[in-house]
Amino acid sequence: MYIKAIAGEAAPVRVSSDGGEHPLWRRDRELYYLTPTDELVAVDLSRFEETKVPGARQRLFRIMLNEAIRDTYAPVDVAPDGQRFLMNVPDPSEPLVFIHGYEALLKKAR
């Protein structure tokens, strides 16, 4: 996956090392995308305007997708604050698990 400024002649900049789909922007701060193994990744873009280099990539969690979901519509959306995610799930008979405060959990794991 690459990003490129709309204006100017700058070349596209690679932000994913293993492919990606369903990109989501959170203002000018982060880019989220799904990897080919259905992991949601966040890329820090808070300093991209000045450095022209994407920041750290962080794998957030894995989403269990089937081909119908992946090929039809965006399976996930992010709240403006980056703290909550909405999952599109076609089969409500399966239990849903929501993780509140994932950033705090990630900091503890480091």
N, C-alpha and C positions, 0 to 999 in steps of 0.2 A: 504494500500500500504506500502511496506517495502523496505528498501535499505540495501545492504550488500556489504562490500568490497570484491573484487575478491580474493585478497590474504589474508591469515591469517585465524584464527579460530573464529573471532568475529561473534556473533549472528546477525541476521537481526534486523534492527531498524525500528520501525513503524513510518511512516511520515504522514499518513492520519488517521483521526479518524472515517471517515464515508465511507471508500472505495474510489476507484479511478480507472481511466483508462486513456489510451493514455498519458503516462508520456513523458515529454520532459526535456532534460537537457540543461542548459545554462552554459556551461563549468563547473567549480567547484563552482559556486556561488549559483545557484538556480535550483530547480526541479519544474516543472509545471505539473499539472495533472487536469483532469476533474472529478468532483464529480458525484455521481449518479443523482444529480439535475442539471447537465450541467453547473456548475459554474467552471470557471478556477481559480485554486488556485496556488499560488507561495509559496514555502517553502525555506527559507534561509538556505543554506548549506555552507556558506562561512567559518564557523569555525568547520564544522563537522569533518574534519581530526584530529583536536586536541582535541575536546570535546567529539566526538562520540555521540552527541545529535543534532538532527535537530533544527534549529532556528525557528523563528516565522512563522506561516502560515498566509497567507493573501489572502482572497477571492478577486479576481480582477474584474470579471464580469461574467454574465451569457450568455451562447450561446444557441440559439434556435436550437436544433438538432432534426432530425427525426431518426427513427431506421435505415434507409438505410445508412445515414451518419455515425452514431455511430458504426455500425457493419462492415462497409466496409473499411474505411481508417481513418487516423488521421484528425480530423476536424479542427485542429489549429496548427500553428507553430509559433515559437518565433524568432525574430531577435537576432543576437549575443549580441546586447547592452541591450536587455530586454525591450526596449521602444516601439517596434512595434510588431504587431501580424498579421499573415496571416490566413484568414479564408477560408476554403473550403466550398463553398456554391453551391449546385446543381441546384437551381432555381434562375436564375438572375432576375426574374420578381419582386422579393421582394427587397425592398430598403436595402442597406447595410449602417451601421453606424460605422464609424471609430472614435475612441477616441484617440486624440493625446495628449501626456503629462499626462497620467493617474496618474503617481506617484505624480505629483504636485497637481492634484485634490484631491488625497487621503490625502496628507499632510494637505491641507486646511480643509478637513472634520474632521480631528482629533481635 
